[in-house]
Amino acid sequence: MTTRVAAIDCGTNSIRLLVADLPGESAGSQAPLVDLTRRMEIVRLGQGVDRTGRLAPEAIERTRVALASYAADIEKLGAERVRMCATSASRDAANAADFEEMVQRTLGVAPEVVTGDEEARLSFTGAVRGLPADAKAPFLVVDIGGGSTEFVVGDRAAGVRAAISVDIGCVRMTERHLPGDPPTPEQVAAAQADIEAAVDRALDVVPGREAATLVGLAGSVTTVVALAQGLREYDPERIHHARVSYEAVAQVTADLLGQTREQRLANPVMHPGRADVIGAGALVLRVIMERAGMPSVVASEHDILDGIAWSLQSAMR
């Protein structure tokens, strides 16, 4: 018997909704969930948080507008259980209580401001559950968000072996290092040095260099993969589980960092809300591949959002 659930992931750059039917336990551990709707809006909740330590009122309002629309979809589709997880920006903000009160009022449930470790584990669940059977374990799963990047190593049988979250998201790195349009070589070098130091710290905690397969999650990764494939429009079916070489990622990263925002916007796969931060996101991915010694990355359209949905199955036991 299936159960209809709603999962919401509110990150530093975007907010997303998944309403899906979860299979009953009798269907087996690898049975897929069935999507009813997936939505994504760029709300930039983490606007300025790295500098001010607070959520901007206009960012909270943008998030409220998106969340009100999600609440209407959830009610219309009849989800039985709802879970909303808020990640990096909400963890960092001194006025997180203002955000939490808005969510409770708008959605009717409180947001869970998850730790970096829990964020990493949810991402791993969402990504690994649907991987092709021939994908070799152990897996290094990296979720490049707006404020932070999660690193998780594990396999299908034993689950997560180690996880860590570090503050090198695409919005944070853009605001901290890449104000130029396009950024200067000196700005790129400063960003790369910051990212390299954080990635090395992460790989000292999680054994990512020992992994057989790198799995990349979230919009920075999927956009880079779409560009590497030369797609004329964003096509999730062609992006999901596509494998792209390090050389292709490095070329896309160099191209993006050499372009103006308007030039990036001209790419047909580019979401307008991602054009100003995609260079930093691509740089994070390239550096991870370099430091972990990964010759390729497998993109996944399934990530923390799917992990949040699957967690509701565990909650029903």
C-alpha positions as CSV (number, residue, x, y, z in Angstrom):
1,M,0.0,0.0,0.0
2,T,1.5,3.4,-1.0
3,T,1.7,6.5,1.2
4,R,1.5,10.0,-0.3
5,V,4.1,12.3,1.2
6,A,5.4,15.8,0.6
7,A,9.0,16.8,1.0
8,I,10.4,20.3,1.0
9,D,14.1,21.2,0.9
10,C,14.9,24.9,1.6
11,G,18.5,25.7,1.0
12,T,20.6,28.8,0.6
13,N,19.7,29.4,-3.0
14,S,16.5,27.5,-3.8
15,I,13.4,25.9,-2.3
16,R,12.0,22.7,-3.8
17,L,9.0,20.5,-3.4
18,L,8.4,16.8,-4.1
19,V,5.0,15.2,-3.7
20,A,5.3,11.4,-4.2
21,D,3.8,8.1,-3.5
22,L,6.1,5.8,-1.4
23,P,5.9,2.1,-2.0
24,G,4.8,-0.2,0.8
25,E,7.5,-2.2,2.5
26,S,6.3,-5.4,0.8
27,A,7.5,-3.8,-2.6
28,G,11.2,-4.4,-1.6
29,S,14.0,-2.1,-0.7
30,Q,14.8,-0.9,-4.2
31,A,11.3,-0.1,-5.3
32,P,11.1,3.5,-6.5
33,L,8.9,6.3,-5.3
34,V,6.4,7.7,-7.8
35,D,6.6,11.4,-8.5
36,L,3.4,13.4,-8.6
37,T,5.1,16.8,-8.8
38,R,8.5,18.3,-8.5
39,R,9.0,22.1,-8.3
40,M,11.9,24.4,-7.7
41,E,12.1,28.2,-7.2
42,I,15.2,30.3,-6.7
43,V,14.5,32.4,-3.6
44,R,18.1,33.1,-2.5
45,L,17.2,32.7,1.2
46,G,20.9,33.0,2.1
47,Q,21.3,36.4,0.5
48,G,24.0,38.2,2.4
49,V,24.1,35.7,5.3
50,D,27.9,35.1,5.0
51,R,28.4,38.8,5.5
52,T,25.6,39.8,7.9
53,G,24.8,36.7,9.8
54,R,21.1,37.3,9.3
55,L,18.4,36.4,6.9
56,A,17.3,39.4,4.9
57,P,13.5,40.3,5.2
58,E,13.1,40.4,1.5
59,A,14.6,36.9,1.2
60,I,12.2,35.6,3.9
61,E,9.3,37.1,1.9
62,R,10.4,35.5,-1.4
63,T,10.5,32.2,0.4
64,R,7.1,32.8,1.9
65,V,5.5,33.4,-1.5
66,A,7.0,30.1,-2.9
67,L,6.0,28.2,0.2
68,A,2.4,29.4,0.0
69,S,2.2,28.0,-3.5
70,Y,3.7,24.7,-2.3
71,A,1.1,24.5,0.5
72,A,-1.7,24.8,-2.0
73,D,-0.2,22.0,-4.1
74,I,0.2,19.7,-1.0
75,E,-3.4,20.2,0.0
76,K,-4.7,19.7,-3.6
77,L,-2.7,16.4,-4.0
78,G,-3.7,15.1,-0.6
79,A,-0.3,14.4,1.0
80,E,-0.7,12.5,4.2
81,R,2.7,13.5,5.7
82,V,4.8,16.6,5.2
83,R,8.4,17.2,6.2
84,M,10.4,20.4,5.5
85,C,14.1,20.6,6.0
86,A,16.0,23.9,6.0
87,T,19.7,23.7,5.6
88,S,22.8,26.0,5.5
89,A,21.4,29.5,5.5
90,S,19.0,28.8,8.4
91,R,21.7,27.2,10.5
92,D,23.9,30.2,10.1
93,A,21.3,33.0,10.7
94,A,20.9,34.9,14.0
95,N,17.2,35.6,13.2
96,A,16.3,32.0,12.2
97,A,13.3,32.3,14.6
98,D,11.7,34.8,12.2
99,F,12.0,32.3,9.4
100,E,10.7,29.4,11.5
101,E,7.6,31.4,12.5
102,M,6.9,32.3,8.9
103,V,7.1,28.6,7.8
104,Q,4.8,27.5,10.6
105,R,2.2,30.1,9.7
106,T,2.4,29.5,6.0
107,L,2.8,25.7,5.8
108,G,1.3,24.5,9.0
109,V,4.3,22.5,10.1
110,A,7.6,23.6,11.6
111,P,10.8,23.5,9.5
112,E,13.5,21.2,10.7
113,V,16.9,23.0,10.7
114,V,18.9,19.9,10.1
115,T,22.6,19.6,10.9
116,G,25.2,19.3,8.2
117,D,25.6,15.6,9.1
118,E,21.8,14.9,8.7
119,E,21.8,16.9,5.5
120,A,24.6,14.7,4.2
121,R,22.8,11.4,5.1
122,L,19.5,12.5,3.5
123,S,21.4,13.4,0.3
124,F,23.1,10.0,0.3
125,T,19.8,8.2,0.7
126,G,18.2,10.1,-2.1
127,A,21.1,9.7,-4.5
128,V,22.1,6.1,-3.9
129,R,18.7,4.4,-3.8
130,G,18.2,4.8,-7.5
131,L,21.7,4.3,-8.8
132,P,22.2,1.8,-11.7
133,A,23.1,-1.7,-10.4
134,D,26.5,-1.5,-12.2
135,A,27.6,1.6,-10.4
136,K,30.6,0.6,-8.3
137,A,30.7,1.1,-4.6
138,P,31.9,2.7,-2.4
139,F,30.3,6.0,-3.4
140,L,31.5,9.5,-2.7
141,V,28.3,11.6,-2.8
142,V,28.7,15.4,-3.0
143,D,25.8,17.8,-2.7
144,I,26.9,21.3,-3.8
145,G,24.4,23.7,-2.3
146,G,24.3,27.5,-2.0
147,G,25.9,27.8,1.4
148,S,27.6,24.5,2.0
149,T,28.7,21.2,0.3
150,E,28.1,17.8,1.9
151,F,30.5,14.9,1.4
152,V,29.3,11.4,2.2
153,V,31.0,8.0,1.7
154,G,29.1,4.7,1.9
155,D,27.6,1.9,0.0
156,R,24.2,0.3,-0.6
157,A,24.5,-2.5,2.0
158,A,26.1,-0.7,5.0
159,G,24.8,2.8,4.2
160,V,26.8,5.9,5.3
161,R,30.4,5.3,6.5
162,A,31.3,8.9,7.1
163,A,29.9,12.4,6.4
164,I,30.8,16.0,6.7
165,S,29.4,19.4,5.7
166,V,31.7,22.3,4.8
167,D,30.9,26.0,4.0
168,I,31.8,26.2,0.3
169,G,28.5,26.6,-1.4
170,C,28.1,28.4,-4.7
171,V,26.3,31.5,-3.2
172,R,28.8,31.8,-0.3
173,M,31.8,31.5,-2.6
174,T,30.4,34.0,-5.1
175,E,29.6,36.6,-2.4
176,R,33.0,36.0,-0.7
177,H,35.3,35.9,-3.7
178,L,33.8,36.4,-7.2
179,P,32.2,39.9,-7.4
180,G,33.5,40.5,-10.9
181,D,31.5,40.1,-14.1
182,P,33.3,38.1,-15.2
183,P,35.5,37.5,-12.2
184,T,39.2,38.4,-12.5
185,P,41.9,35.7,-12.4
186,E,42.9,37.0,-8.9
187,Q,39.3,36.5,-7.7
188,V,39.2,33.0,-9.2
189,A,42.5,32.1,-7.6
190,A,41.3,33.3,-4.1
191,A,38.1,31.3,-4.5
192,Q,40.0,28.2,-5.6
193,A,42.4,28.4,-2.6
194,D,39.5,28.7,-0.2
195,I,37.7,25.7,-1.8
196,E,40.8,23.6,-2.0
197,A,41.5,24.1,1.8
198,A,37.9,23.1,2.6
199,V,37.8,20.1,0.3
200,D,41.1,18.8,1.7
201,R,39.7,19.1,5.3
202,A,36.6,17.2,4.2
203,L,38.6,14.4,2.5
204,D,40.6,14.1,5.7
205,V,37.4,13.2,7.5
206,V,35.6,11.1,4.8
207,P,37.6,8.5,2.8
208,G,36.5,10.0,-0.5
209,R,39.8,9.2,-2.2
210,E,39.1,5.5,-1.7
211,A,35.6,5.7,-3.4
212,A,35.0,4.0,-6.8
213,T,32.3,6.3,-8.0
214,L,31.7,10.1,-7.5
215,V,28.0,11.1,-7.5
216,G,27.2,14.8,-7.8
217,L,24.0,16.3,-6.7
218,A,22.1,19.6,-7.0
219,G,21.7,22.4,-9.5
220,S,25.4,23.3,-9.9
221,V,26.3,19.7,-10.9
222,T,23.3,19.1,-13.1
223,T,23.8,22.4,-14.9
224,V,27.5,21.6,-15.5
225,V,26.6,18.2,-16.8
226,A,23.9,19.6,-19.1
227,L,26.5,22.1,-20.5
228,A,29.1,19.4,-21.0
229,Q,26.5,17.3,-22.9
230,G,25.7,20.3,-25.2
231,L,22.0,20.1,-24.5
232,R,19.7,22.6,-26.2
233,E,17.3,22.6,-23.3
234,Y,17.4,21.3,-19.7
235,D,16.4,17.7,-19.9
236,P,16.3,15.9,-16.5
237,E,16.0,12.4,-18.1
238,R,19.2,12.9,-20.1
239,I,21.1,14.5,-17.2
240,H,20.0,11.9,-14.6
241,H,22.9,9.3,-14.2
242,A,24.9,10.8,-17.0
243,R,28.6,10.4,-16.5
244,V,30.9,13.3,-17.4
245,S,34.7,13.3,-17.5
246,Y,37.0,15.5,-15.4
247,E,38.3,17.1,-18.6
248,A,34.8,18.1,-19.6
249,V,34.0,19.5,-16.2
250,A,37.2,21.5,-16.3
251,Q,36.4,23.0,-19.7
252,V,32.9,24.0,-18.7
253,T,34.2,25.6,-15.5
254,A,36.8,27.6,-17.4
255,D,34.1,28.7,-19.9
256,L,31.7,29.8,-17.1
257,L,34.3,31.7,-15.1
258,G,35.3,33.5,-18.3
259,Q,31.8,34.6,-19.2
260,T,29.7,37.6,-18.0
261,R,26.3,36.9,-16.3
262,E,24.5,37.8,-19.6
263,Q,26.6,35.3,-21.5
264,R,25.8,32.6,-19.0
265,L,22.1,33.5,-19.3
266,A,22.3,32.9,-23.0
267,N,23.0,29.2,-22.4
268,P,19.7,27.4,-23.0
269,V,20.0,25.1,-20.0
270,M,20.7,27.9,-17.5
271,H,18.1,28.8,-14.9
272,P,18.0,32.6,-14.6
273,G,18.4,32.4,-10.8
274,R,21.6,30.3,-11.2
275,A,23.5,32.4,-13.7
276,D,25.4,34.6,-11.2
277,V,26.6,31.7,-9.0
278,I,27.1,28.8,-11.4
279,G,30.8,29.6,-11.9
280,A,31.5,29.1,-8.2
281,G,29.5,25.9,-8.2
282,A,31.4,24.5,-11.2
283,L,34.7,25.4,-9.5
284,V,33.7,23.5,-6.4
285,L,32.9,20.4,-8.5
286,R,36.2,20.7,-10.4
287,V,38.3,21.0,-7.3
288,I,36.5,18.1,-5.6
289,M,37.3,15.9,-8.6
290,E,41.0,17.1,-8.6
291,R,41.5,16.6,-4.9
292,A,39.7,13.2,-4.7
293,G,41.4,11.9,-7.9
294,M,38.1,11.3,-9.6
295,P,38.2,10.8,-13.4
296,S,34.4,11.4,-13.8
297,V,31.2,12.3,-12.0
298,V,27.8,10.7,-12.3
299,A,25.0,13.3,-12.0
300,S,21.9,12.6,-10.1
301,E,18.6,14.4,-10.2
302,H,17.6,12.6,-7.0
303,D,19.1,14.0,-3.9
304,I,18.2,15.4,-0.5
305,L,14.6,16.0,-1.6
306,D,14.2,12.3,-2.3
307,G,15.9,11.5,1.0
308,I,13.5,13.6,2.9
309,A,10.6,11.8,1.2
310,W,12.1,8.4,2.1
311,S,12.6,9.5,5.7
312,L,8.9,9.7,6.0
313,Q,8.6,6.0,5.3
314,S,10.9,5.3,8.3
315,A,8.8,7.6,10.5
316,M,5.7,5.5,9.8
317,R,7.2,2.3,11.2
